[in-house]
Amino acid sequence: QVTIYDEDGLRVCTVDFANRLWKVGIEYDGREHQIDPRRRDRDSLVAIRVAALGWRVPRITQGLLRSPRELVGHIRTAFEQQGWRG
């Protein structure tokens, strides 16, 4: 897990995986993220704050784990959007 901080050094969130150089993170949303409205709202606000800091953080759900090619495509796209040219 990797913690993302704002410009003032304050913690914004912790994501499951991240590459600080390219500002790409990956967040897994389990069932609890989908069924709890308060958690969904909090996750939405965090996503807005993280994007404002220049990060790309694709949110991965269980269904996407069953499609590895699609999952890798989303992650690759996030890196490419950050300027990576693999």
Secondary structure, 3 states (H helix, E strand, C coil): CEEEECCCCCEEEEECEEECCCCEEEEECCHHHHHCHHHHHHHHHHHHHHHHCCCECCEECHHHHCCHHHHHHHHHHHHHHCCCCC
